[in-house]
Amino acid sequence: MKKDDSVLIKEALAGNQNAFKLLLKKYRESIYHVILRIVHNPQEAEDLVQETFMKAFSSLSSYRSQYKFTTWLYRIAANSSIDYLRKRKIAALSLDEEIPTRHGTISLELADWTYNPEIDLVAKQKRFSVDNAIDALPKRYKEVIILRHKDEKSYEEISSILKIPVGTVKARIFRARVLLKKKLKTLG
């Protein structure tokens, strides 16, 4: 016949080693699975199970019977697992804090590799090529492209500014894009 947790706890508190063993046997597997879900390492989970039961049995007198024993035990397991993860965390180096040395403090400086002059030059050349290609367009195509893509005007606004129908604006923009594509293809 299986003994109730409260009876086993009372017996364990009275010094009955067999009661400790029965509690361990009863909850070992479920505690292992709780810990494994937290630490994701079977070997560490085994060690933490042992640590959990050692902590639980050494503080068994602080257990309050109005709470479920499993809840109390799971809390110890979770706290042990979280403590393990905190200790295992890699020490991070702050880029803002000075580093103490034997000869004073130094600050950490890292090179900025985000700016690449070659990429910047290529981008400028492309912009220059596009601007030159736009400048080389006939006036009627040049003005619609500039209004549409540089000034970000709608077809209706361009139509109103140039006093031409919206259909004509669309046709000129289409034609201007075809001419630009041809011109840029020959440059690239």
CNS distance restraints for C-alpha pairs under 8 A (distance, minus, plus):
assign (resid   3 and name CA) (resid   7 and name CA) 6.51 0.50 0.50
assign (resid   3 and name CA) (resid   8 and name CA) 6.54 0.50 0.50
assign (resid   4 and name CA) (resid   8 and name CA) 6.39 0.50 0.50
assign (resid   5 and name CA) (resid   9 and name CA) 6.00 0.50 0.50
assign (resid   5 and name CA) (resid  23 and name CA) 7.54 0.50 0.50
assign (resid   5 and name CA) (resid  69 and name CA) 7.23 0.50 0.50
assign (resid   6 and name CA) (resid  10 and name CA) 6.21 0.50 0.50
assign (resid   6 and name CA) (resid  65 and name CA) 7.37 0.50 0.50
assign (resid   7 and name CA) (resid  11 and name CA) 6.19 0.50 0.50
assign (resid   8 and name CA) (resid  12 and name CA) 5.96 0.50 0.50
assign (resid   8 and name CA) (resid  19 and name CA) 5.19 0.50 0.50
assign (resid   8 and name CA) (resid  20 and name CA) 7.44 0.50 0.50
assign (resid   8 and name CA) (resid  22 and name CA) 7.64 0.50 0.50
assign (resid   8 and name CA) (resid  23 and name CA) 7.04 0.50 0.50
assign (resid   9 and name CA) (resid  13 and name CA) 6.06 0.50 0.50
assign (resid   9 and name CA) (resid  19 and name CA) 7.16 0.50 0.50
assign (resid   9 and name CA) (resid  20 and name CA) 7.83 0.50 0.50
assign (resid   9 and name CA) (resid  60 and name CA) 7.70 0.50 0.50
assign (resid  10 and name CA) (resid  14 and name CA) 6.25 0.50 0.50
assign (resid  11 and name CA) (resid  15 and name CA) 6.52 0.50 0.50
assign (resid  11 and name CA) (resid  16 and name CA) 5.43 0.50 0.50
assign (resid  11 and name CA) (resid  19 and name CA) 5.99 0.50 0.50
assign (resid  12 and name CA) (resid  16 and name CA) 4.83 0.50 0.50
assign (resid  12 and name CA) (resid  17 and name CA) 6.39 0.50 0.50
assign (resid  12 and name CA) (resid  18 and name CA) 7.70 0.50 0.50
assign (resid  12 and name CA) (resid  19 and name CA) 5.11 0.50 0.50
assign (resid  12 and name CA) (resid  20 and name CA) 5.51 0.50 0.50
assign (resid  13 and name CA) (resid  60 and name CA) 7.10 0.50 0.50
assign (resid  13 and name CA) (resid  61 and name CA) 6.83 0.50 0.50
assign (resid  16 and name CA) (resid  20 and name CA) 6.94 0.50 0.50
assign (resid  17 and name CA) (resid  21 and name CA) 6.37 0.50 0.50
assign (resid  18 and name CA) (resid  22 and name CA) 6.18 0.50 0.50
assign (resid  19 and name CA) (resid  23 and name CA) 6.30 0.50 0.50
assign (resid  20 and name CA) (resid  24 and name CA) 6.18 0.50 0.50
assign (resid  20 and name CA) (resid  57 and name CA) 7.60 0.50 0.50
assign (resid  21 and name CA) (resid  25 and name CA) 6.02 0.50 0.50
assign (resid  22 and name CA) (resid  26 and name CA) 5.98 0.50 0.50
assign (resid  23 and name CA) (resid  27 and name CA) 6.26 0.50 0.50
assign (resid  24 and name CA) (resid  28 and name CA) 5.39 0.50 0.50
assign (resid  24 and name CA) (resid  53 and name CA) 7.12 0.50 0.50
assign (resid  25 and name CA) (resid  29 and name CA) 7.86 0.50 0.50
assign (resid  27 and name CA) (resid  31 and name CA) 6.07 0.50 0.50
assign (resid  27 and name CA) (resid  70 and name CA) 7.99 0.50 0.50
assign (resid  28 and name CA) (resid  32 and name CA) 6.10 0.50 0.50
assign (resid  28 and name CA) (resid  49 and name CA) 7.10 0.50 0.50
assign (resid  29 and name CA) (resid  33 and name CA) 6.39 0.50 0.50
assign (resid  30 and name CA) (resid  34 and name CA) 6.34 0.50 0.50
assign (resid  31 and name CA) (resid  35 and name CA) 6.20 0.50 0.50
assign (resid  31 and name CA) (resid  49 and name CA) 6.51 0.50 0.50
assign (resid  31 and name CA) (resid  73 and name CA) 7.93 0.50 0.50
assign (resid  31 and name CA) (resid  74 and name CA) 6.63 0.50 0.50
assign (resid  31 and name CA) (resid  77 and name CA) 6.69 0.50 0.50
assign (resid  32 and name CA) (resid  36 and name CA) 6.00 0.50 0.50
assign (resid  32 and name CA) (resid  45 and name CA) 6.18 0.50 0.50
assign (resid  32 and name CA) (resid  46 and name CA) 6.71 0.50 0.50
assign (resid  32 and name CA) (resid  49 and name CA) 5.81 0.50 0.50
assign (resid  33 and name CA) (resid  37 and name CA) 6.20 0.50 0.50
assign (resid  34 and name CA) (resid  38 and name CA) 6.74 0.50 0.50
assign (resid  34 and name CA) (resid  74 and name CA) 7.48 0.50 0.50
assign (resid  34 and name CA) (resid  77 and name CA) 7.42 0.50 0.50
assign (resid  34 and name CA) (resid  78 and name CA) 7.39 0.50 0.50
assign (resid  35 and name CA) (resid  39 and name CA) 6.19 0.50 0.50
assign (resid  35 and name CA) (resid  40 and name CA) 7.99 0.50 0.50
assign (resid  35 and name CA) (resid  45 and name CA) 5.65 0.50 0.50
assign (resid  35 and name CA) (resid  48 and name CA) 7.22 0.50 0.50
assign (resid  35 and name CA) (resid  49 and name CA) 7.36 0.50 0.50
assign (resid  35 and name CA) (resid  77 and name CA) 6.37 0.50 0.50
assign (resid  35 and name CA) (resid  78 and name CA) 6.54 0.50 0.50
assign (resid  35 and name CA) (resid  81 and name CA) 6.15 0.50 0.50
assign (resid  36 and name CA) (resid  40 and name CA) 5.06 0.50 0.50
assign (resid  36 and name CA) (resid  41 and name CA) 6.22 0.50 0.50
assign (resid  36 and name CA) (resid  42 and name CA) 6.31 0.50 0.50
assign (resid  36 and name CA) (resid  45 and name CA) 5.31 0.50 0.50
assign (resid  38 and name CA) (resid  78 and name CA) 7.63 0.50 0.50
assign (resid  38 and name CA) (resid  81 and name CA) 6.55 0.50 0.50
assign (resid  38 and name CA) (resid  82 and name CA) 7.66 0.50 0.50
assign (resid  39 and name CA) (resid  44 and name CA) 7.37 0.50 0.50
assign (resid  39 and name CA) (resid  45 and name CA) 6.79 0.50 0.50
assign (resid  39 and name CA) (resid  81 and name CA) 6.50 0.50 0.50
assign (resid  39 and name CA) (resid  85 and name CA) 7.03 0.50 0.50
assign (resid  40 and name CA) (resid  45 and name CA) 7.71 0.50 0.50
assign (resid  41 and name CA) (resid  45 and name CA) 5.97 0.50 0.50
assign (resid  42 and name CA) (resid  46 and name CA) 6.27 0.50 0.50
assign (resid  43 and name CA) (resid  47 and name CA) 6.58 0.50 0.50
assign (resid  44 and name CA) (resid  48 and name CA) 6.08 0.50 0.50
assign (resid  45 and name CA) (resid  49 and name CA) 6.10 0.50 0.50
assign (resid  46 and name CA) (resid  50 and name CA) 6.61 0.50 0.50
assign (resid  47 and name CA) (resid  51 and name CA) 6.30 0.50 0.50
assign (resid  48 and name CA) (resid  52 and name CA) 5.89 0.50 0.50
assign (resid  48 and name CA) (resid  77 and name CA) 7.42 0.50 0.50
assign (resid  48 and name CA) (resid  80 and name CA) 6.78 0.50 0.50
assign (resid  48 and name CA) (resid  81 and name CA) 6.80 0.50 0.50
assign (resid  49 and name CA) (resid  53 and name CA) 6.32 0.50 0.50
assign (resid  49 and name CA) (resid  77 and name CA) 7.14 0.50 0.50
assign (resid  50 and name CA) (resid  54 and name CA) 6.16 0.50 0.50
assign (resid  51 and name CA) (resid  55 and name CA) 6.13 0.50 0.50
assign (resid  51 and name CA) (resid  80 and name CA) 7.53 0.50 0.50
assign (resid  52 and name CA) (resid  56 and name CA) 6.03 0.50 0.50
assign (resid  52 and name CA) (resid  73 and name CA) 7.76 0.50 0.50
assign (resid  52 and name CA) (resid  76 and name CA) 6.08 0.50 0.50
assign (resid  52 and name CA) (resid  77 and name CA) 5.29 0.50 0.50
assign (resid  52 and name CA) (resid  80 and name CA) 6.60 0.50 0.50
assign (resid  53 and name CA) (resid  57 and name CA) 5.91 0.50 0.50
assign (resid  54 and name CA) (resid  58 and name CA) 6.02 0.50 0.50
assign (resid  55 and name CA) (resid  59 and name CA) 6.14 0.50 0.50
assign (resid  55 and name CA) (resid  76 and name CA) 7.54 0.50 0.50
assign (resid  56 and name CA) (resid  60 and name CA) 5.60 0.50 0.50
assign (resid  56 and name CA) (resid  73 and name CA) 6.75 0.50 0.50
assign (resid  56 and name CA) (resid  76 and name CA) 7.04 0.50 0.50
assign (resid  59 and name CA) (resid  63 and name CA) 7.20 0.50 0.50
assign (resid  63 and name CA) (resid  69 and name CA) 7.73 0.50 0.50
assign (resid  63 and name CA) (resid  72 and name CA) 7.41 0.50 0.50
assign (resid  65 and name CA) (resid  69 and name CA) 7.37 0.50 0.50
assign (resid  67 and name CA) (resid  71 and name CA) 7.23 0.50 0.50
assign (resid  67 and name CA) (resid  72 and name CA) 7.30 0.50 0.50
assign (resid  68 and name CA) (resid  72 and name CA) 6.59 0.50 0.50
assign (resid  69 and name CA) (resid  73 and name CA) 6.11 0.50 0.50
assign (resid  70 and name CA) (resid  74 and name CA) 5.89 0.50 0.50
assign (resid  71 and name CA) (resid  75 and name CA) 6.14 0.50 0.50
assign (resid  72 and name CA) (resid  76 and name CA) 6.49 0.50 0.50
assign (resid  73 and name CA) (resid  77 and name CA) 6.31 0.50 0.50
assign (resid  74 and name CA) (resid  78 and name CA) 6.05 0.50 0.50
assign (resid  75 and name CA) (resid  79 and name CA) 6.06 0.50 0.50
assign (resid  76 and name CA) (resid  80 and name CA) 6.08 0.50 0.50
assign (resid  77 and name CA) (resid  81 and name CA) 6.17 0.50 0.50
assign (resid  78 and name CA) (resid  82 and name CA) 6.12 0.50 0.50
assign (resid  79 and name CA) (resid  83 and name CA) 6.05 0.50 0.50
assign (resid  80 and name CA) (resid  84 and name CA) 6.17 0.50 0.50
assign (resid  81 and name CA) (resid  85 and name CA) 6.30 0.50 0.50
assign (resid  82 and name CA) (resid  86 and name CA) 6.18 0.50 0.50
assign (resid  83 and name CA) (resid  87 and name CA) 6.23 0.50 0.50
assign (resid  84 and name CA) (resid  88 and name CA) 6.17 0.50 0.50
assign (resid  85 and name CA) (resid  89 and name CA) 6.24 0.50 0.50
assign (resid  95 and name CA) (resid 107 and name CA) 7.95 0.50 0.50
assign (resid  95 and name CA) (resid 108 and name CA) 6.13 0.50 0.50
assign (resid  95 and name CA) (resid 109 and name CA) 7.77 0.50 0.50
assign (resid  96 and name CA) (resid 107 and name CA) 7.68 0.50 0.50
assign (resid  96 and name CA) (resid 108 and name CA) 7.63 0.50 0.50
assign (resid  97 and name CA) (resid 107 and name CA) 6.88 0.50 0.50
assign (resid  97 and name CA) (resid 108 and name CA) 7.94 0.50 0.50
assign (resid  98 and name CA) (resid 105 and name CA) 5.99 0.50 0.50
assign (resid  98 and name CA) (resid 106 and name CA) 5.46 0.50 0.50
assign (resid  98 and name CA) (resid 107 and name CA) 4.55 0.50 0.50
assign (resid  98 and name CA) (resid 108 and name CA) 6.94 0.50 0.50
assign (resid  99 and name CA) (resid 105 and name CA) 5.33 0.50 0.50
assign (resid  99 and name CA) (resid 106 and name CA) 5.24 0.50 0.50
assign (resid  99 and name CA) (resid 107 and name CA) 6.05 0.50 0.50
assign (resid  99 and name CA) (resid 108 and name CA) 7.51 0.50 0.50
assign (resid 100 and name CA) (resid 104 and name CA) 5.98 0.50 0.50
assign (resid 100 and name CA) (resid 105 and name CA) 4.32 0.50 0.50
assign (resid 100 and name CA) (resid 106 and name CA) 6.55 0.50 0.50
assign (resid 101 and name CA) (resid 105 and name CA) 5.44 0.50 0.50
assign (resid 101 and name CA) (resid 106 and name CA) 7.26 0.50 0.50
assign (resid 115 and name CA) (resid 120 and name CA) 7.97 0.50 0.50
assign (resid 116 and name CA) (resid 120 and name CA) 6.31 0.50 0.50
assign (resid 117 and name CA) (resid 121 and name CA) 5.99 0.50 0.50
assign (resid 118 and name CA) (resid 122 and name CA) 6.22 0.50 0.50
assign (resid 119 and name CA) (resid 123 and name CA) 6.17 0.50 0.50
assign (resid 120 and name CA) (resid 124 and name CA) 6.19 0.50 0.50
assign (resid 121 and name CA) (resid 125 and name CA) 6.12 0.50 0.50
assign (resid 122 and name CA) (resid 126 and name CA) 6.19 0.50 0.50
assign (resid 123 and name CA) (resid 127 and name CA) 6.21 0.50 0.50
assign (resid 124 and name CA) (resid 128 and name CA) 6.01 0.50 0.50
assign (resid 125 and name CA) (resid 129 and name CA) 5.99 0.50 0.50
assign (resid 126 and name CA) (resid 130 and name CA) 6.07 0.50 0.50
assign (resid 127 and name CA) (resid 131 and name CA) 5.99 0.50 0.50
assign (resid 128 and name CA) (resid 132 and name CA) 6.01 0.50 0.50
assign (resid 129 and name CA) (resid 133 and name CA) 6.03 0.50 0.50
assign (resid 129 and name CA) (resid 184 and name CA) 7.32 0.50 0.50
assign (resid 129 and name CA) (resid 187 and name CA) 7.77 0.50 0.50
assign (resid 130 and name CA) (resid 134 and name CA) 6.11 0.50 0.50
assign (resid 130 and name CA) (resid 180 and name CA) 7.89 0.50 0.50
assign (resid 130 and name CA) (resid 184 and name CA) 7.15 0.50 0.50
assign (resid 131 and name CA) (resid 135 and name CA) 6.14 0.50 0.50
assign (resid 132 and name CA) (resid 136 and name CA) 6.20 0.50 0.50
assign (resid 133 and name CA) (resid 137 and name CA) 6.64 0.50 0.50
assign (resid 133 and name CA) (resid 180 and name CA) 6.20 0.50 0.50
assign (resid 133 and name CA) (resid 183 and name CA) 6.44 0.50 0.50
assign (resid 133 and name CA) (resid 184 and name CA) 6.97 0.50 0.50
assign (resid 134 and name CA) (resid 142 and name CA) 5.96 0.50 0.50
assign (resid 134 and name CA) (resid 145 and name CA) 7.76 0.50 0.50
assign (resid 134 and name CA) (resid 180 and name CA) 6.89 0.50 0.50
assign (resid 135 and name CA) (resid 142 and name CA) 6.76 0.50 0.50
assign (resid 136 and name CA) (resid 142 and name CA) 7.99 0.50 0.50
assign (resid 137 and name CA) (resid 141 and name CA) 6.16 0.50 0.50
assign (resid 137 and name CA) (resid 142 and name CA) 5.35 0.50 0.50
assign (resid 137 and name CA) (resid 176 and name CA) 7.35 0.50 0.50
assign (resid 137 and name CA) (resid 179 and name CA) 7.61 0.50 0.50
assign (resid 137 and name CA) (resid 180 and name CA) 7.79 0.50 0.50
assign (resid 138 and name CA) (resid 142 and name CA) 6.02 0.50 0.50
assign (resid 139 and name CA) (resid 143 and name CA) 6.08 0.50 0.50
assign (resid 140 and name CA) (resid 144 and name CA) 6.74 0.50 0.50
assign (resid 140 and name CA) (resid 172 and name CA) 7.41 0.50 0.50
assign (resid 141 and name CA) (resid 145 and name CA) 6.29 0.50 0.50
assign (resid 141 and name CA) (resid 172 and name CA) 5.70 0.50 0.50
assign (resid 141 and name CA) (resid 173 and name CA) 6.58 0.50 0.50
assign (resid 141 and name CA) (resid 175 and name CA) 7.36 0.50 0.50
assign (resid 141 and name CA) (resid 176 and name CA) 5.16 0.50 0.50
assign (resid 142 and name CA) (resid 146 and name CA) 6.17 0.50 0.50
assign (resid 142 and name CA) (resid 176 and name CA) 7.15 0.50 0.50
assign (resid 143 and name CA) (resid 147 and name CA) 6.10 0.50 0.50
assign (resid 144 and name CA) (resid 148 and name CA) 5.96 0.50 0.50
assign (resid 144 and name CA) (resid 158 and name CA) 7.03 0.50 0.50
assign (resid 144 and name CA) (resid 169 and name CA) 6.86 0.50 0.50
assign (resid 144 and name CA) (resid 172 and name CA) 6.91 0.50 0.50
assign (resid 144 and name CA) (resid 173 and name CA) 6.05 0.50 0.50
assign (resid 145 and name CA) (resid 149 and name CA) 5.76 0.50 0.50
assign (resid 145 and name CA) (resid 150 and name CA) 7.48 0.50 0.50
assign (resid 145 and name CA) (resid 173 and name CA) 6.03 0.50 0.50
assign (resid 145 and name CA) (resid 176 and name CA) 6.85 0.50 0.50
assign (resid 145 and name CA) (resid 177 and name CA) 7.95 0.50 0.50
assign (resid 146 and name CA) (resid 150 and name CA) 5.02 0.50 0.50
assign (resid 146 and name CA) (resid 151 and name CA) 6.33 0.50 0.50
assign (resid 147 and name CA) (resid 151 and name CA) 4.84 0.50 0.50
assign (resid 147 and name CA) (resid 152 and name CA) 6.22 0.50 0.50
assign (resid 147 and name CA) (resid 153 and name CA) 5.66 0.50 0.50
assign (resid 147 and name CA) (resid 158 and name CA) 6.65 0.50 0.50
assign (resid 148 and name CA) (resid 152 and name CA) 4.82 0.50 0.50
assign (resid 148 and name CA) (resid 153 and name CA) 4.91 0.50 0.50
assign (resid 148 and name CA) (resid 154 and name CA) 6.58 0.50 0.50
assign (resid 148 and name CA) (resid 155 and name CA) 7.46 0.50 0.50
assign (resid 148 and name CA) (resid 158 and name CA) 7.40 0.50 0.50
assign (resid 149 and name CA) (resid 153 and name CA) 7.47 0.50 0.50
assign (resid 153 and name CA) (resid 157 and name CA) 5.88 0.50 0.50
assign (resid 153 and name CA) (resid 158 and name CA) 6.28 0.50 0.50
assign (resid 154 and name CA) (resid 158 and name CA) 6.25 0.50 0.50
assign (resid 155 and name CA) (resid 159 and name CA) 6.07 0.50 0.50
assign (resid 155 and name CA) (resid 166 and name CA) 6.06 0.50 0.50
assign (resid 155 and name CA) (resid 169 and name CA) 6.50 0.50 0.50
assign (resid 155 and name CA) (resid 170 and name CA) 7.08 0.50 0.50
assign (resid 156 and name CA) (resid 160 and name CA) 6.22 0.50 0.50
assign (resid 156 and name CA) (resid 166 and name CA) 6.08 0.50 0.50
assign (resid 157 and name CA) (resid 161 and name CA) 6.13 0.50 0.50
assign (resid 158 and name CA) (resid 162 and name CA) 6.00 0.50 0.50
assign (resid 158 and name CA) (resid 163 and name CA) 7.96 0.50 0.50
assign (resid 158 and name CA) (resid 166 and name CA) 7.83 0.50 0.50
assign (resid 158 and name CA) (resid 169 and name CA) 7.01 0.50 0.50
assign (resid 159 and name CA) (resid 163 and name CA) 5.45 0.50 0.50
assign (resid 159 and name CA) (resid 164 and name CA) 5.05 0.50 0.50
assign (resid 159 and name CA) (resid 165 and name CA) 5.64 0.50 0.50
assign (resid 159 and name CA) (resid 166 and name CA) 5.32 0.50 0.50
assign (resid 159 and name CA) (resid 169 and name CA) 6.29 0.50 0.50
assign (resid 160 and name CA) (resid 164 and name CA) 6.93 0.50 0.50
assign (resid 164 and name CA) (resid 168 and name CA) 6.51 0.50 0.50
assign (resid 164 and name CA) (resid 169 and name CA) 7.02 0.50 0.50
assign (resid 165 and name CA) (resid 169 and name CA) 6.54 0.50 0.50
assign (resid 166 and name CA) (resid 170 and name CA) 6.29 0.50 0.50
assign (resid 167 and name CA) (resid 171 and name CA) 6.19 0.50 0.50
assign (resid 168 and name CA) (resid 172 and name CA) 6.06 0.50 0.50
assign (resid 169 and name CA) (resid 173 and name CA) 6.14 0.50 0.50
assign (resid 170 and name CA) (resid 174 and name CA) 6.12 0.50 0.50
assign (resid 171 and name CA) (resid 175 and name CA) 6.14 0.50 0.50
assign (resid 172 and name CA) (resid 176 and name CA) 5.92 0.50 0.50
assign (resid 173 and name CA) (resid 177 and name CA) 6.13 0.50 0.50
assign (resid 174 and name CA) (resid 178 and name CA) 6.40 0.50 0.50
assign (resid 175 and name CA) (resid 179 and name CA) 6.31 0.50 0.50
assign (resid 176 and name CA) (resid 180 and name CA) 6.09 0.50 0.50
assign (resid 177 and name CA) (resid 181 and name CA) 6.01 0.50 0.50
assign (resid 178 and name CA) (resid 182 and name CA) 6.35 0.50 0.50
assign (resid 179 and name CA) (resid 183 and name CA) 6.19 0.50 0.50
assign (resid 180 and name CA) (resid 184 and name CA) 5.98 0.50 0.50
assign (resid 181 and name CA) (resid 185 and name CA) 6.01 0.50 0.50
assign (resid 182 and name CA) (resid 186 and name CA) 6.52 0.50 0.50
assign (resid 183 and name CA) (resid 187 and name CA) 6.62 0.50 0.50
assign (resid 184 and name CA) (resid 188 and name CA) 6.14 0.50 0.50
